[in-house]
Structures are given as structure tokens and as C-alpha cells.
Amino acid sequence: MRSDLTTESTESTRGTAADPGWDRPSAAASVGRRGIVRMGAVLGSLGLLAAAAPASAAGAAPVPTAGDPAARKPILVGANPGLQLFDGAGACTAYLSTWQVDWSTHGAGNVLVLWRPDGVRVVGEDPRLALWLADHFVRHFPELDGLPWSAPRFHRSEVLVGIDLASGLRARGGGVDVSMAGVLDRRAFATDRFPLGDTEHSLSLVLGPCERARAHVDGRLLPGAISRGGTPERPSSSAFLAAAEVWRA
């Protein structure tokens, strides 16, 4: 989505395990295409803003046809916050996709999908649901465009997820612990042109870019920093909430 969500400059917030830097943003850093990503800017860069379907000349409702978004059925209802971290050169150091699935064609439950350069960790209680989320959705997300994707390693574990559009996110399970805070905005988004592999999907959600975030894996703080950009009116962040999310195919 190349909209006002993509910005000419980004602000990077860095920290360490002792001092996460949540209260003192560092100097601005230049980040590449993936530096302003998903739901805050990647969705914008695809130009995927919802538009009303045109009425027919006779004024009657159009009849759905094969490939018509109107004929698509829900395949997932839930929430999917995301966190992408970058090093000082703008390279992705980690991407963590948190799932709270209320209903889907593959079941319901909470799942964490963690991408790192050394592999993909998937945490959940139901491998059918967890691996479907990783392979059908996450591997095709714009954040991972151009990055290697290896066969996910499934870790069976309970995943606890708490999402609040007023305050942020806390999720943990299988040695992964992630938190986000400082929700900067809440805005609706919808598109009928979100590509997952070779197939376009319809997606609607409420987006909440966050000011700060951090994640630990097996007790160690994930390296890297979030990327923030946009404008005061439409801020973007590589740490974001995505609630009231519906995928249709």
C-alpha cells in the first residue's frame, strides 16, 4: 500500500535487556523496503484500501462469479498482531506473528510463529492449526518477502494471548514471550486484493500501531529494533495490533 502510511523517514527505537529503550527513542535510522511493514505500511504500499463495489447499471445487486470477492467465504476470524525487528543496517532480525483464532477452517486456538534467520519456530497446542497458519499465511506476508523460509519446527505448548486496543499485547508460550505497548492509533482496514502465494484473499481488520515492543526467546531478548514512521495523524510501526481480523477466500 503506497499510501500516506509509507513515509520518507523512519524512527528506530532500540534497547537492550537491561535497558529496552522504551522511554527514549534513538536517532532516526534509514530502513529498507521491509523497514516500514505490514498493516502499518506494507498494507498501504499494496494500495489495498477498501472501495465500495459498483452497482450494476440496472441497480440490482451483482451476481457473484468465480473469482469474485463477493463469493469468498470466511476462512479465519480472530486477531493477528505482528512484530518485526531490524538491525542498524535495516536487515530483518526477527518476525513474530501472534495469532488468536476464534474460528477457522482448521480450528481455533492461540499460536505463535517466530521467524529468525536460523529457522522458523511454531508454538501451539494443535499442529494442524499452527502449521496451517505458518504455511498458508505467515510465509507469504510482506515482512518476509525475499527472506529464506525453512520448514517450521513445531513446539507443542499452551499459548496465552492478551490483546487490548487500548493498551497493547502480551503473549507467551513455548519459550517465546512478546509484549507491545503505547498504541498510537486505531483505524480500520479492508482489501479484496491481499495475495497469499498465488491466490488473492479478502482481509478486514482494525489496526493499532504500537510505540514500543520487545520479545524474549528462551529467556534472551531478541536483537533488533522496531521501525516507526508515518505521520502524527497516521502513524505506522513494525509492531502492531491487528484485531477483529477476518480472512476470506
Buried (B, 14 or more C-beta within 10 A) or exposed (E): BEBEBBBEEBBBBBBEEEEBBBEEBEEEBEBBBBBBBBBBBBBBBBEBBBEEEEEEEEEEEEEEEEEEBEEBEEBBBBBBBBBBBBBEEBBBBBBBBBBBBEEBEBBBBBBBBBBBEEEBBBBBBBBEBBBBBBBBBBBBBBBBEEBEBEEBEBBEBEBEBEBBBEBBBBBBBBBBBBBBBBBBBEEEBBBBBBEBEEEBBBBBBBBBBBBBBBBBBEEEBBEBBBBBBBEEEBBBBBBBBBBEBBBBB
